[in-house]
């Protein structure tokens, strides 16, 4: 026999969905920042916070999706996939070009190369884990946090701003490099967060910011390994 869900029950379910996303997201972000602060004053540096960040973000998303069925609420679905990838890829390419031009001018003006990041990515071969990092960041900041804030009734512009600022500042907690390079990475994260946030809201798909973020990661690799050799 079919059961009709009352509006009251639907509202309760929606509120529960929002609460689970926001509690999980804030708890993880807070834990990462605490781990980063503690690690900063130990020989372990920010590595524990980085691993907690990546594994935690993917784990929280999988838990909310598989246990609680919140895939659609977090925009982690195949619905509108082609449209999402087109939007994300197009804007990602534009940001890639702008970033590479800005980086070229930065180096021409005497800016210091990101030597520590280069050593980590190549020397430790962590460049191959970039796709995992992209998924983790977009799942957490756009899939869990942005969707949760928006569904909680927060103004869309405020929700994008809050998640973007938190995402940018997070680089200071998890990047195992000097403060100058962390600041550069945080600055790079601002356009990613803003554009990715609005793309996620427009397409209702986390895959739009994933595509954008993936291309900007390629841009970052070019910034670090290619452009300094062209100047």
N, C-alpha and C positions, 0 to 999 in steps of 0.2 A: 504494500500500500504506500502511495506517495505521501510524503510529509511536506507541508508548507512551512517554510521558515518565516517566522514573524519578523517585522521590521525591528522590533526590540532585540531579538536574538541576533539579527544581522549586525546591528549597531554594536552589540557587545562583542561579537566576533571581530569586527573591524578595530575596535579599541584594543582588544587583546593582541591583535596582529601588530598594531603600532607599538604597543608597550614592549612586546617581545623584541622587536627590531631595535628600538631605541635603547632599551636596557642592555641588550647584548652588544650593540655598537659602542655605547659609552663605556661599558665595563671593559671591553677589549682595548679601546683607545687609552683609557686611563691606566690600564695595566701596562701597556706598551710604554707610555710616557714615564711611569714610575721605574720600569725596568731600564729604560734608557738613561734616566737620571742616576740610578744606582750604578749602572755599568760604566758610566762616564768617569767615575772615580775609582774604578778597578781595572786591572789588566785585561779584563774581558771586553772593555769598551762597550760599544753599542751592539755587538753581535747578538747577545741574547734577545735584546729588544727587537732586532730585525727579524730574527727567526720567529719570535712570538707574533710579530706583526703579520708576516706572510702566512704562516701556518694557521694562526688564529683567525685571520680574515676569511680564508678559504673554509676553515672548519666551521665557523659560525654560520656562513652562508649555506653550507651543506646541511648543517643541523637544522636551521630554520626551514630550509626547503624540503628536506626529506622527512623530518619528524613532524613539522608543523604545517607542511604544504603551502609555504609562503612564496613559492617560485614566482607566481604572477605578481604578487604584491611587491616583490623586490625587483621586478622587471627582468628576471632571469628566465626568459622563455624564447621560443623560436618565432613568436608572433611578430610580424613586420620585420623579420631579420634582414631581408634585402634592403629595405628602406633605411633601416638603422645603419647598416654597413656603408651604404652610399653616403649618407649624411656624415657619419663619423670619418669615413675615408677622405671625403672631399675637404672638410674643415681641417682634418689632420694634415693633409698635404699642404694646405695654406699655412698652417702654423709651422710646419717643417721648414718651408722656404723662409718664412720670416725669422725663425730662430737661427737658421744657419747664416743668414745675412747679418743679423745682430751679433752673432758670435764672431764672425769674420771681422766686423768692425771693432769688436771688443779686443781681439788679439792684435789688430793693426794699431790700436791705441796703447798697446803695451800691457794688456791684461795678462795675468798669470794663467798658464794652462792648469787643468784639473789633474795634476800629476798623481795625487793619491787615488783618485777614482780610477784613473787609467791603470795603476798598479793592481788595484783590486779586481777590476773587470778582466784584465788580461793575465796578470800574474797568478791570480787565484781562479781564473776561468769562470767567474761568476756572470759573465756576459750572457752565458747560455741559460741562465735562470731568469733573465729579464721577462720572458712571456709569463712566467709564474707570478712575478712581482706585479705586472700589469693587471692580471686577473684579480689578485688579492686586493690591490688598491681600489679598483673599480667596484668589486663586489662589496667592499666595506663602505667606502665613502658615497658612492652613488647608489648601489643596490640596496644596502641596509640602511644607511644613515639618511641620505637625501629622500628616499622614498618614505621613510618613517616620519621625518619632519614634515614633509609635504602632506602626508595622509593625516598627520596630527593637526593640520590646519594652519601651519606656519606659512606665511607669505612666501611664494615661490622664489622671489628675489632674495629674501632673507635666508631661506633654506640653502640656496646655492652659495650665498656669501659665507654662511657659517661653515658649511662642509668644505668649501674651498680654503678658507683660512686655516681650519683644523688640519686639512690635508697638507697644506704648505708647511705649517709649523711642525708637522709630524716628522719632516726631514731632519729636524734638529735632534729628534729622539732616537732615530734608527740609522742614520748615516754614519758609518764608522770612519769618517774623514774629518779634517779640520773644519773650523767654524766658517772660514771663507767659502770653502767648497759646499758646505751645507747651505749657506745663504744663497749661493748661486743656484743650487738645486731647488731650494724653496721658491726662488723667484721664477724658475722655469715651471714650477708647479702651479703658479697662479693662473696663467691662461688655460692650462689643462683642466684645472678644476672648474673655472667659469664656463668654458666652452663645453666641457663634458657634462656639467650639471644641467645646462639648458638643453643640450642634446638628449639627455636621459629623460627630461621632462617632456620634451617635444615628441619623442618617439616611443616613450614608455618602454624602453629597452636598454638594458645595461650594455648591450653589444655596440651601441653607437659610441659611447665614451671609451669602450675597450679598443675599438678600431682607431679612434683618435689618439688615445694614449699610446698604443702600439707604434704608431707612426712617429709620435714625438720621442719615443724611446730610440727609434732609429735615428732621429735627428740628433739626440744627445750623443749617440755613438759617433756620428759624423763630427759633432762639435769637439769631441775629445780626441779622436784618432786621425781625422782627415784635415780639418780646417787649420790646426796649428802648423801642419806641414805645407800649407799653401801660402801662408803669410810670409 
